[in-house]
Amino acid sequence: MFTGVRPAKSKRTEYYDPDCTQCPRLAEFLAETHHRHPDYFARPVPSFGAAAPRILIVGLAPGMHGANRTGRPFTGDYAGILLYETLHELGLSTGSESVSADDGLELRNARIANAVKCVPPENKPLPDEIRRCNAYLKTELLTLKSVRVVLALGRIAHDGVLLAQGLKRSQFPFGHGREHVLDERRYLVDSYHCSRYNTSTKVLTPEMFKKVMARACELAGV
């Protein structure tokens, strides 16, 4: 039986609600997950990083045994390995490895969010769940006036950013390395998601990802 301390609940903000249950399927899945793993965070996962970032990185959703466990995006699972290594190499992170929410790692000029804040079954959120959760991403983008580049990791993140901005997908096709002008202040840059599948099959190589990340830094002026 688990006898430790469950990670502290993050505070509610305009773009994060730790008690959100707007998606019944996801809320039920989180409750079941907490029952099976009482030491897991097992709540909507808040964004992480600089309070006034130049770059906002948007992923898909928390991983079951990664962010859903630790309470921090891309932390404690395979998908975060390449991401944090690259952020550190480019001076955007104080460490190259993210293992827990209390490991002391900090981001500089960068922040990480997800298109969906709750872990979905089989890592596949439903279209309606993506739409409901999009209100949080929309508010975060409106609040973070400092953001100059949004880096979308994968098509769902790409589409989520466009939905939050009220833009048509047909006018902004997704593609690794593509750059889109969102408005007079911001760019959207696309990358394949740094998932285990994509990196192990070489769909996304470290060189490909570092090139896209470096370009995001150039556009953001960091």
N, C-alpha and C positions, 0 to 999 in steps of 0.2 A: 504493500500500500504506500502511496506517495505521502511523504511527511514533510516535504519542503514547502517553500513559499511560492505560490502562483505569482507570475509577473504582475506588477502593479498596473492598474487600469489607467490608460491615458485619459487626459482631460478632454471634455467635449469642446469642440470649436465650431466655427461656421462651416468648416469643410471636413469635420470628423465627428462621428457619434459612436462611442464605444458600445452603446446599447441598441444600435440600429437592428431592426427586425423587419425591414420593408420587404425583404425577399423570403417568403416562408420556407422555400426549399433550402436556402442557404442557412437560415436561422436554425432549422431543424438539424441540418448537417453539423453545424457548429456545436449544438447541444449534445449530439451523439458523440462528437469528437472529444468534447470535454469529459464526457462520461468514461470514454475509453482511455483518454490520456489526461487525467486531472492536473498534471503538471504543465500542460501546454497552455499557451496564451489563449487560443481558441475564441477569439473575438474578431471584430473588424480590425484590420491592422492599419495604424496611422502612418502617414508619410514620415520620412526621416531625412534630416539634413539641415542645411543652412536655412536660417529664417528669411534671408533675403538673397536667394540664389540667382545666379545668371542662367543656370541650366536646370531644367526640370526633366528628370528621366522618368518615363511612364512605362511600367511593366504590365503584365496581364492580370495576375491575382496572386495572393499568398500561396506558397507551396505548402502542402500538408505537413511535412516534417521540417520545413524551413521557417518561413515567416509566421506561419500559423502556430508553430511551436515557440519561437523566440519572441515574437511580437515586433519584429523589425524587418522591413522589406529586404528580400534577397539575402537573408542572414541565416546561416546554419544549414544550407543545402548546396547542392552542386551548382545551381544556376547563378549563385552569387560569386563563384570563384573568379571567373573571367571579368565580371563587372568590377569587383573591388580591386583586383590586381591592376586593371586598366585605370581606374580612378586614382589609385595611388601613384602609378607611374606618371600620370599627367598632373599631379599635384593637387588633385581634388579631394583626396582622402588622407587622413593621418596614418592609416594602416592599409596593408594589402590583403588582409584576411578579416572577414566579419563572421564571428562565431556565436555571439550572444548580444543581447540588447544592452548589457552592462560591461562590455569589453573595453570601453573607453574610446572606441573609434569615432571620429568626427568627420563630417564632410565640409569642404570649403567651396563656396560658389556653386554648389550643386545640392540637389534635393531629389529624393526618390519617392514616387507615388505609384499607385496601381490603378488600372482601369476599373477593377472590381476589388473591394477591400476585404471581402470574406473568401475563405478558401472554398472553391466549388468542388463537388464530386467529380473525380477523374480529371480535375483541372480544366473543366469545360463549363464555363458560365453560360446560361441561356440568354438569348437576345433580350428578353424582358428584364433580366437581372442586370445586364450591362446598362440598359437604358435607365433603370431606377438608380443605380449607383452613380451614374454619370453626373448627377447633380452635385456630388461632392467634388469631383474633378473640375467641374465648371466653376464652382465657387473658389476653389483653390487657385485656379488660373486667373480669376478676376482679382483675387486678393494679393497674389504675388506679383506686384507691379514690376519687380526687378528682373523677372525672367525674360531672357532674350532668345533662348533656344529651348524648344521642347524636343527631347529625343525619345521617339517611340520605339519600344522594343517589341516588334511584332505587329501583325495586322490589326489585332483587336485593340491594342493600345493606340495605334494610328487612327483607327476609326473612332475610338473613344475621344481622342483629342479633337477631331473634326466635329463630332457631335457636340462637345462642350463649347466649341467656338461657333456653332450654328452654320457650319460649312458643309457643302455637298461632297460626298466621297468621289463622285465621278470626276470632279475637277482636281482632285488631289490623289492620284493613284499611288498605292503603296509599292515600294521597291527598296531593297537594301541600298543605302547610300544616296537615296533620293533626297532632294532639298525642296521645301515648299515655303513660299512666303505667305504667312498667315495674315499679317497686317503690316503697318508701317514700322512696328517695333519688333516683331517676332518671326522666327523661322521654325518650321517643323522639319526635323531630320529623322529619316527612317533607318532602322537596323533590324536585321533578323534577331529574334529573341535569343539570349545567351543560355538556352536550355541545355540540358544534358544531351538530348537527342541531336540538336543542331550542331553542337560542338563536337560530339563524338563521330558524327557522320560527315564532318567538315563542311556542312552547309554554311556554318559560320566558323571561320578560323580566327585565332587571336589577332593576326595581322589585319584581317578585314574589320574586326571590331575596333581595334585601336585606331585605324584610319578614320572610321566614322566618328569615333569619340574625339579624336584630335580636331576634326573639322568642326564639330559642335563647339569645341573650345574656341576655335578661331572665330567663328561667327558670333560667339557670345562675348568675345573680347577678354578671355581669361587665360 
